[in-house]
């Protein structure tokens, strides 16, 4: 005998709203991903910048990459 599955509800009413903790966790996760991305971009681009501007430290370069990405980031 074949069992019949109940119909799935779709739409806004069936979607569980996120708690404030879940929203905070999502926000923090996005921030961390942004920080990791900016670090990797800084690692990748630092050799070229160091060749042009040997006085620029990696820390300074990393911060400039982060702030550049931050300025392009949607709110």
N, C-alpha and C positions, 0 to 999 in steps of 0.2 A: 504494500500500500504506500502510496506516495503522500508525503506530508506537505501541506501548503504553508508557506511562510507568510506571516502577516505583512501587509503592505508597509513599506517604509515611508515615513513622513519626510517631506522635504520642505525647504523654505525657512523663513525666519523663526517661525514658531517652534520648529523642531531643533533649531540650533541652540546649543547651550551657551549662555553668555559667560564670558570669562570673569573670574573674580579679580579683585584689585591686586591680589598677590600674583596671579597668573599674568596680568598685564604688566606688573612691575618686573617679573621674571623675563617676559618677552622683550621689554625695553632694555633691560640689562644685557640680555643675550645679543641684541642688535648692537649695543654699544661695544661689547667685547669683540664681536665680529668686525666692527669698524676699526677698532684699535689694532687687531691682528692684521687686517688688510693694509692699513697704513704702514705698519711695521715692515711687512713683506715688500711693499712698494718702495719703502725707504732703503731696505737692504739691496733691492734690485737696482735702484737708481743712484745710490751713493757713489760708486766708483766713477761714474761720468762727472758727477758734481765735484768730487774730490780732485779730479784731474783739472777741472776748470778753476776751482776755488780751494786750493789745498788747506787754507786756514779754517775751513768750515768743518767742525767736528761732526761725527755721526749723530750725536745727540741733537745738535742744532738742526741738522738736515732732517732727522726723523720728526722733530717737532714741526718743521715747516711743511713736510708732507702731510702730517696729521691735520694741521690747521687749514691747509689747502683743501683737503678732502672734506673737512668739516664745513667749510664755506660753501661747498657744492651740494651738501647733503640736504635733502628736503626735510622740513620740520615735522 
